[in-house]
Amino acid sequence: MSDKPTPPVGHEDPHTLKRGLSQRHIQLIAIGGAIGTGLFMGSGKTINLAGPSIIFVYAIIGAFLYLVMRAMGELLLSNLKYKSFTDMAEDIVGPWAGFFVGWTYWFCWIVTGTADVIAIASYFHFWFPTLSVWIPSILFVLLIMALNLVSVNLFGEMEFWFASIKIVAIMAIICAGAVMVITGFTSSISGDVAAVSNLWDHGGWFPKGIFGFFAGFQIAMFAFVGIELIGTTAAEAKDPEINLPKAINTIPFRIVFFYVFALVAIMCITPWSAIDPETSPFVHTFVAVGIPAAASIVNFVVLTSAASSANSGIYSTSRMLYGLSLAGVAPKSFGKLSSHRVPANGLLFSCLCLLLGASMLIIMPTIMAAFTVMTTISAICFIFVWSMILVSYYVYRKKYPERHAASKFKLPGGVFSCWICWIFFAIVLVLLTFEADTRMAMLTTPLWFVLLGISYYFSHKNHVSKRQNGANN
């Protein structure tokens, strides 16, 4: 039995995370998680690889990940004591699952945050081509660290406005594309005419063939990382029974509107073959059509998108370290909360790792090369996390049939949905071996899981030894 006093009615326990995220925070965090750097920065390369068929790639990935999120939603709502999907993996599958999911998710966001910092350096390079890439990277990490140390309410507000900027910008891009197509806008630089026929007039829907279509899945997968972020907000969400289902159920709409429509608009304005794979197609499009002022505005928007993703990553990694510490598989210092009830030690450690990861900017020959490697590693690790959410659901169906029967937010398709998602993820992993740059990341990422296996072995061995010594004493 716990010695901690029960907080008075209307007050919250100062030793637990604060439930400071409202419905508008949760909704916008969910939207922000579904609109990542992979769309703004990486879609140029995916368009170059797959042509207009990239639209189908994003739609297919989105459909499968919606099923994963529904599985996560049913699990989180089946037991409101779960602080995140790490807790549910540990409780339903076993301690090893919580250890692997928790640490891999932390690693995912460190790698993703590094990719975001690399993207931020690229966006600053658009305005300041002579500026060292280290300057904006370091300053940005220090800024989000300072803001996240204040309170979860401030994090929620930052994400609310970051996501709002992205939403308004994408809506503006879609509207601008529609107007340009209707008026037959002609670029004063390239001479290209905005038209819907640009989607198929330059080689058809599959100009790079079926292998080009498959190659588009790598960075497109990365575009969706963070979609599960609403699962880490469960412990800090008000009225989770209402807000989590609302956030998850809007995922299909967000995917169609923010991904499919935005990419259609981009490729209608500028033929896919004229888009530079080394830069953001959103910025490049407005440069190509001769609107430099609009290009600067869009560059600011994609910069805030990367900032939003990195901000979410820092938030998520600190909460994951907090949960791992409470579970006894991370240093105790990560389980301590500041006076603002924020896991400050985890925040500081994650930010330090983020800065170390940004050294990829020195190692790799180009910004896009560094971005591709980091996004591939991130995508592989996120596939593991998403798969473990489904494993948790599969075990939950067998272990707690009464919970499933009582659930008001069931996964459509049940266990069958788990199997088709696993098959899809396996296919994507095979596809990652087709390209040289993604193959390198695919072959090196398993080292992380080997390291985790060794760490878990010794960690578990120490726990068993301590329990035995305690029993003997």
C-alpha positions as CSV (number, residue, x, y, z in Angstrom):
1,M,0.0,0.0,0.0
2,S,1.3,3.5,-0.9
3,D,2.4,5.9,1.8
4,K,1.6,8.9,-0.3
5,P,-1.3,10.9,1.0
6,T,-4.5,11.0,-1.1
7,P,-4.9,14.5,-2.6
8,P,-8.0,16.4,-1.5
9,V,-11.0,16.4,-3.9
10,G,-10.4,19.0,-6.6
11,H,-6.6,18.8,-6.2
12,E,-4.1,16.8,-8.1
13,D,-1.2,14.7,-6.7
14,P,2.0,16.8,-7.0
15,H,3.9,13.6,-7.5
16,T,2.2,12.7,-10.8
17,L,2.1,14.2,-14.2
18,K,-0.4,17.1,-14.5
19,R,-3.6,16.6,-16.6
20,G,-3.2,20.0,-18.2
21,L,-4.1,19.1,-21.9
22,S,-7.6,20.2,-22.9
23,Q,-9.6,18.9,-25.9
24,R,-8.3,21.6,-28.2
25,H,-4.7,20.6,-27.2
26,I,-5.3,16.9,-27.8
27,Q,-7.0,17.5,-31.2
28,L,-4.2,19.8,-32.4
29,I,-1.5,17.6,-31.1
30,A,-3.1,14.7,-33.0
31,I,-3.2,16.9,-36.2
32,G,0.4,18.1,-35.6
33,G,1.5,14.5,-35.2
34,A,-0.1,13.6,-38.5
35,I,1.6,16.5,-40.4
36,G,5.3,16.0,-40.0
37,T,8.6,17.1,-41.6
38,G,8.3,14.1,-43.9
39,L,5.5,15.8,-45.7
40,F,7.1,19.2,-46.0
41,M,10.8,18.3,-46.4
42,G,10.7,14.7,-47.6
43,S,7.9,14.7,-50.1
44,G,10.2,16.2,-52.7
45,K,12.2,13.0,-52.8
46,T,9.2,10.8,-52.7
47,I,7.7,12.6,-55.6
48,N,11.0,12.2,-57.5
49,L,11.0,8.5,-56.7
50,A,7.3,7.7,-57.4
51,G,5.8,10.5,-59.4
52,P,2.1,11.2,-59.0
53,S,1.6,7.7,-57.6
54,I,3.0,9.0,-54.3
55,I,-0.6,10.2,-53.6
56,F,-1.7,6.5,-53.4
57,V,1.4,5.7,-51.2
58,Y,0.3,8.3,-48.6
59,A,-3.3,7.1,-48.7
60,I,-2.4,3.4,-48.2
61,I,0.0,4.1,-45.3
62,G,-2.6,6.3,-43.7
63,A,-5.3,3.6,-43.9
64,F,-3.1,1.0,-42.1
65,L,-1.9,3.5,-39.4
66,Y,-5.5,4.4,-38.7
67,L,-6.1,0.8,-37.8
68,V,-3.1,0.9,-35.5
69,M,-4.4,4.0,-33.8
70,R,-7.8,2.4,-33.3
71,A,-6.1,-0.6,-31.6
72,M,-4.2,1.8,-29.4
73,G,-7.3,3.8,-28.5
74,E,-9.2,0.7,-27.4
75,L,-6.3,-0.5,-25.3
76,L,-5.7,2.9,-23.6
77,L,-9.4,3.3,-22.8
78,S,-9.7,-0.2,-21.5
79,N,-7.6,0.8,-18.5
80,L,-7.3,4.5,-17.7
81,K,-4.3,3.8,-15.5
82,Y,-2.2,3.4,-18.6
83,K,0.0,6.5,-19.0
84,S,1.1,5.5,-22.5
85,F,1.3,2.5,-24.8
86,T,4.5,1.5,-23.0
87,D,2.5,0.9,-19.9
88,M,-0.1,-1.2,-21.7
89,A,2.7,-3.3,-23.5
90,E,4.3,-4.0,-20.1
91,D,1.0,-4.9,-18.4
92,I,-0.5,-6.9,-21.3
93,V,2.5,-8.6,-23.0
94,G,5.2,-8.5,-20.3
95,P,8.1,-6.5,-18.8
96,W,10.3,-7.1,-21.8
97,A,7.7,-5.5,-24.1
98,G,7.5,-2.4,-21.9
99,F,11.3,-2.2,-21.9
100,F,11.7,-2.6,-25.6
101,V,8.8,-0.3,-26.6
102,G,9.7,2.4,-24.1
103,W,13.4,2.6,-25.0
104,T,12.8,2.2,-28.7
105,Y,10.1,5.0,-28.7
106,W,12.6,7.2,-26.9
107,F,15.2,6.4,-29.5
108,C,12.6,7.0,-32.3
109,W,12.0,10.5,-31.2
110,I,15.7,11.3,-30.7
111,V,16.4,10.2,-34.3
112,T,13.2,12.0,-35.5
113,G,14.2,15.1,-33.6
114,T,17.6,14.9,-35.2
115,A,16.0,14.8,-38.7
116,D,13.8,17.7,-37.7
117,V,16.9,19.7,-36.6
118,I,18.5,18.8,-39.9
119,A,15.4,20.1,-41.7
120,I,15.5,23.3,-39.7
121,A,19.1,23.9,-40.8
122,S,17.9,23.4,-44.4
123,Y,15.1,25.9,-44.0
124,F,17.4,28.5,-42.5
125,H,19.8,27.9,-45.4
126,F,17.0,29.2,-47.7
127,W,17.3,32.6,-46.1
128,F,20.9,32.6,-44.9
129,P,22.9,30.4,-47.3
130,T,26.2,31.3,-45.7
131,L,25.1,30.6,-42.1
132,S,26.7,27.6,-40.4
133,V,24.1,24.8,-40.0
134,W,25.1,24.4,-36.3
135,I,23.9,27.9,-35.3
136,P,20.1,27.4,-35.9
137,S,20.3,23.8,-34.7
138,I,21.7,24.6,-31.3
139,L,19.6,27.7,-30.7
140,F,16.4,25.9,-31.6
141,V,17.1,22.9,-29.3
142,L,17.9,25.4,-26.4
143,L,14.6,27.2,-27.1
144,I,12.3,24.2,-27.0
145,M,14.1,22.9,-24.0
146,A,13.5,26.1,-22.1
147,L,9.8,26.2,-23.1
148,N,9.2,22.6,-22.2
149,L,10.7,23.0,-18.8
150,V,7.9,25.5,-17.8
151,S,4.8,23.3,-17.9
152,V,2.7,20.9,-19.9
153,N,0.2,23.6,-20.5
154,L,2.8,25.6,-22.3
155,F,3.7,22.6,-24.4
156,G,0.0,22.2,-25.3
157,E,-0.3,25.9,-26.3
158,M,2.9,25.7,-28.4
159,E,1.6,22.7,-30.3
160,F,-1.8,24.3,-30.6
161,W,-0.3,27.3,-32.4
162,F,2.3,25.3,-34.4
163,A,-0.4,23.0,-35.7
164,S,-2.7,25.9,-36.4
165,I,0.0,27.5,-38.6
166,K,0.4,24.2,-40.5
167,I,-3.3,23.8,-41.0
168,V,-3.8,27.3,-42.3
169,A,-0.8,27.0,-44.5
170,I,-1.8,23.8,-46.1
171,M,-5.4,25.1,-46.7
172,A,-3.8,28.2,-48.3
173,I,-1.6,26.0,-50.5
174,I,-4.6,23.9,-51.6
175,C,-6.7,27.0,-52.3
176,A,-3.8,28.6,-54.2
177,G,-3.4,25.5,-56.3
178,A,-7.1,25.5,-57.1
179,V,-7.1,29.2,-58.1
180,M,-3.9,28.7,-60.3
181,V,-5.5,25.7,-62.0
182,I,-8.8,27.5,-62.7
183,T,-7.0,30.6,-64.0
184,G,-4.4,28.6,-66.0
185,F,-1.5,30.3,-64.2
186,T,1.8,30.2,-66.2
187,S,5.1,30.4,-64.4
188,S,7.2,33.3,-65.6
189,I,10.4,31.3,-64.8
190,S,9.8,27.8,-66.1
191,G,6.8,28.4,-68.4
192,D,4.8,25.6,-66.8
193,V,1.1,25.9,-66.8
194,A,-0.9,25.0,-63.7
195,A,-3.4,22.2,-64.7
196,V,-4.9,19.0,-63.3
197,S,-3.5,17.2,-66.3
198,N,0.0,17.7,-64.9
199,L,-0.8,14.7,-62.7
200,W,-0.7,12.3,-65.7
201,D,0.7,14.2,-68.7
202,H,4.4,13.5,-67.7
203,G,4.6,9.8,-67.9
204,G,1.2,8.8,-66.4
205,W,0.3,8.0,-62.8
206,F,3.2,5.6,-62.5
207,P,6.1,7.2,-64.5
208,K,8.8,5.3,-62.5
209,G,7.0,2.0,-62.7
210,I,6.0,-0.3,-59.9
211,F,9.4,-0.2,-58.3
212,G,9.3,3.6,-58.2
213,F,5.9,3.4,-56.5
214,F,7.4,1.0,-53.9
215,A,10.4,3.2,-53.4
216,G,8.2,6.1,-52.3
217,F,7.1,4.3,-49.1
218,Q,10.3,5.0,-47.2
219,I,10.1,8.7,-46.5
220,A,6.3,8.6,-46.8
221,M,6.4,6.3,-43.8
222,F,8.4,8.8,-41.9
223,A,5.8,11.5,-42.7
224,F,3.4,9.7,-40.4
225,V,5.7,9.3,-37.4
226,G,4.2,11.0,-34.4
227,I,0.7,9.9,-35.4
228,E,0.7,7.8,-32.2
229,L,1.7,10.8,-30.1
230,I,-1.9,11.1,-28.7
231,G,-1.1,7.8,-27.0
232,T,1.6,9.5,-24.9
233,T,-0.7,12.3,-23.9
234,A,-3.1,9.9,-22.2
235,A,-1.8,10.6,-18.7
236,E,-2.1,14.3,-19.2
237,A,-5.4,14.5,-21.1
238,K,-8.6,15.7,-19.5
239,D,-11.6,13.5,-20.1
240,P,-9.7,10.8,-22.1
241,E,-12.8,8.8,-22.8
242,I,-14.2,11.6,-24.9
243,N,-11.1,13.3,-26.2
244,L,-9.0,10.3,-27.4
245,P,-11.7,8.8,-29.6
246,K,-12.4,12.2,-31.1
247,A,-8.8,12.7,-32.0
248,I,-8.3,9.2,-33.4
249,N,-11.5,9.2,-35.5
250,T,-10.5,12.4,-37.3
251,I,-7.3,10.7,-38.7
252,P,-8.8,9.6,-42.1
253,F,-10.0,13.1,-42.7
254,R,-6.6,14.6,-41.8
255,I,-4.8,12.2,-44.1
256,V,-7.0,12.9,-47.1
257,F,-7.0,16.6,-46.6
258,F,-3.5,17.4,-45.4
259,Y,-1.6,14.8,-47.4
260,V,-3.5,13.9,-50.6
261,F,-5.0,17.3,-51.4
262,A,-1.8,19.1,-50.6
263,L,0.3,16.9,-52.8
264,V,-2.3,17.1,-55.6
265,A,-2.1,20.9,-55.4
266,I,1.7,20.9,-55.5
267,M,1.9,18.6,-58.6
268,C,-0.9,20.5,-60.4
269,I,1.0,23.7,-60.0
270,T,4.4,22.2,-61.0
271,P,4.9,19.0,-63.0
272,W,6.3,16.3,-60.7
273,S,9.4,15.9,-63.0
274,A,10.3,19.6,-62.4
275,I,10.3,19.3,-58.5
276,D,13.8,19.3,-56.9
277,P,14.2,16.2,-54.7
278,E,16.8,18.0,-52.6
279,T,14.5,20.8,-51.3
280,S,11.0,21.2,-49.9
281,P,8.5,20.9,-52.8
282,F,6.2,23.4,-51.0
283,V,9.0,26.1,-51.1
284,H,10.3,25.1,-54.5
285,T,6.9,25.3,-56.1
286,F,6.4,29.0,-55.2
287,V,10.0,29.8,-56.2
288,A,9.4,28.1,-59.6
289,V,6.2,30.0,-60.3
290,G,8.0,33.3,-59.6
291,I,6.5,34.2,-56.2
292,P,9.5,34.7,-53.9
293,A,7.5,36.4,-51.2
294,A,5.2,33.5,-51.0
295,A,8.2,31.1,-51.0
296,S,9.5,32.8,-47.9
297,I,6.2,32.5,-46.2
298,V,5.9,28.8,-47.0
299,N,9.5,28.4,-45.8
300,F,8.5,29.9,-42.5
301,V,5.6,27.5,-42.3
302,V,7.7,24.4,-43.0
303,L,10.2,25.7,-40.4
304,T,7.4,25.8,-37.8
305,S,6.4,22.3,-38.9
306,A,9.8,20.9,-38.1
307,A,9.8,22.9,-34.9
308,S,6.5,21.4,-34.0
309,S,7.7,17.9,-34.7
310,A,10.9,18.4,-32.6
311,N,8.9,20.0,-29.8
312,S,6.6,16.9,-29.8
313,G,9.6,14.7,-29.8
314,I,11.2,16.4,-26.8
315,Y,7.9,16.2,-24.9
316,S,7.4,12.5,-25.8
317,T,10.9,11.3,-24.9
318,S,10.9,13.0,-21.5
319,R,7.6,11.3,-20.7
320,M,8.9,8.0,-21.9
321,L,12.0,8.3,-19.7
322,Y,9.7,9.2,-16.8
323,G,7.6,6.1,-17.3
324,L,10.7,3.9,-17.7
325,S,12.2,5.3,-14.5
326,L,9.0,4.5,-12.6
327,A,9.2,1.0,-14.0
328,G,12.7,0.6,-12.7
329,V,14.4,0.2,-16.1
330,A,15.9,3.8,-16.3
331,P,17.8,5.9,-13.9
332,K,15.8,7.1,-10.9
333,S,16.6,10.7,-11.7
334,F,14.4,10.6,-14.8
335,G,11.4,9.8,-12.6
336,K,11.7,13.0,-10.6
337,L,9.3,15.9,-11.4
338,S,10.1,19.6,-11.2
339,S,8.0,22.0,-9.2
340,H,6.0,22.5,-12.4
341,R,5.4,18.7,-12.4
342,V,7.5,18.3,-15.6
343,P,10.2,15.5,-15.9
344,A,13.0,18.0,-16.2
345,N,15.9,15.5,-16.0
346,G,14.5,13.5,-18.9
347,L,14.0,16.7,-20.9
348,L,17.6,17.8,-20.4
349,F,19.0,14.4,-21.3
350,S,16.9,14.1,-24.5
351,C,18.0,17.6,-25.6
352,L,21.6,16.6,-25.1
353,C,21.2,13.5,-27.3
354,L,19.4,15.6,-29.9
355,L,22.4,17.9,-30.2
356,L,24.8,14.9,-30.5
357,G,22.6,13.4,-33.2
358,A,22.8,16.6,-35.2
359,S,26.5,15.8,-35.8
360,M,25.1,13.9,-38.9
361,L,25.2,17.3,-40.6
362,I,29.0,17.0,-40.6
363,I,29.3,13.3,-41.4
364,M,27.0,13.2,-44.4
365,P,27.8,14.9,-47.8
366,T,24.4,16.7,-48.1
367,I,21.6,17.8,-45.9
368,M,19.2,15.5,-47.8
369,A,21.5,12.5,-47.4
370,A,21.6,13.0,-43.7
371,F,17.9,13.5,-43.6
372,T,17.2,10.3,-45.6
373,V,19.4,8.1,-43.3
374,M,17.9,9.5,-40.1
375,T,14.3,9.2,-41.4
376,T,14.9,5.6,-42.5
377,I,16.2,4.6,-39.0
378,S,13.2,6.5,-37.5
379,A,10.7,4.7,-39.7
380,I,12.1,1.3,-38.9
381,C,11.9,1.9,-35.2
382,F,8.4,3.4,-35.4
383,I,7.3,0.3,-37.4
384,F,8.5,-1.8,-34.4
385,V,6.6,0.4,-32.0
386,W,3.4,0.3,-34.1
387,S,3.7,-3.5,-34.4
388,M,4.1,-3.9,-30.7
389,I,0.9,-1.9,-30.2
390,L,-0.8,-4.5,-32.4
391,V,0.9,-7.3,-30.4
392,S,-0.5,-5.8,-27.2
393,Y,-3.9,-5.7,-28.8
394,Y,-3.6,-9.3,-30.0
395,V,-2.7,-10.5,-26.5
396,Y,-5.3,-8.3,-24.8
397,R,-8.1,-10.0,-26.9
398,K,-7.0,-13.3,-25.4
399,K,-6.1,-12.2,-21.9
400,Y,-8.9,-9.7,-21.2
401,P,-12.0,-10.7,-23.3
402,E,-14.2,-9.0,-20.7
403,R,-12.5,-5.7,-21.3
404,H,-13.0,-6.0,-25.1
405,A,-16.6,-6.9,-24.7
406,A,-17.2,-3.8,-22.5
407,S,-15.3,-1.5,-24.9
408,K,-17.2,1.3,-26.6
409,F,-14.3,2.1,-28.9
410,K,-13.4,-1.2,-30.6
411,L,-10.8,-1.8,-33.4
412,P,-12.6,-2.3,-36.7
413,G,-11.8,-5.8,-38.0
414,G,-10.3,-6.9,-34.6
415,V,-7.5,-9.5,-34.9
416,F,-7.8,-9.6,-38.7
417,S,-6.8,-5.9,-38.8
418,C,-3.7,-6.8,-36.8
419,W,-2.6,-9.4,-39.3
420,I,-3.0,-7.3,-42.4
421,C,-1.1,-4.4,-40.7
422,W,1.8,-6.8,-39.8
423,I,1.9,-8.1,-43.4
424,F,2.0,-4.5,-44.6
425,F,4.8,-3.5,-42.3
426,A,6.9,-6.6,-43.3
427,I,6.5,-5.6,-47.0
428,V,7.6,-2.0,-46.2
429,L,10.8,-3.3,-44.4
430,V,11.6,-5.4,-47.5
431,L,11.1,-2.3,-49.7
432,L,13.6,-0.4,-47.6
433,T,16.4,-2.7,-49.0
434,F,15.8,-1.6,-52.6
435,E,17.6,1.8,-52.4
436,A,21.2,2.1,-51.4
437,D,20.7,4.9,-48.8
438,T,17.8,3.3,-47.1
439,R,19.5,-0.2,-47.2
440,M,22.4,1.2,-45.2
441,A,20.0,2.3,-42.4
442,M,18.0,-0.9,-42.7
443,L,21.1,-3.0,-42.0
444,T,22.5,-0.9,-39.2
445,T,19.2,-0.3,-37.2
446,P,19.1,-3.9,-35.8
447,L,22.2,-3.0,-33.7
448,W,19.8,-1.0,-31.6
449,F,17.7,-4.0,-30.8
450,V,20.8,-6.1,-30.0
451,L,21.9,-3.4,-27.6
452,L,18.4,-3.4,-26.0
453,G,18.5,-7.2,-25.7
454,I,21.8,-7.1,-23.8
455,S,20.6,-4.2,-21.6
456,Y,17.4,-6.0,-20.8
457,Y,19.2,-9.2,-19.9
458,F,21.4,-7.5,-17.3
459,S,18.6,-5.3,-16.1
460,H,16.3,-8.3,-15.6
461,K,19.1,-10.3,-14.0
462,N,19.7,-7.5,-11.5
463,H,16.0,-7.2,-10.6
464,V,15.8,-11.0,-10.0
465,S,18.9,-10.8,-7.8
466,K,17.5,-8.0,-5.7
467,R,14.2,-9.7,-5.2
468,Q,16.0,-12.9,-4.1
469,N,18.2,-11.0,-1.7
470,G,15.2,-9.2,-0.3
471,A,13.3,-12.5,0.2
472,N,16.4,-14.1,2.0
473,N,16.7,-11.1,4.3
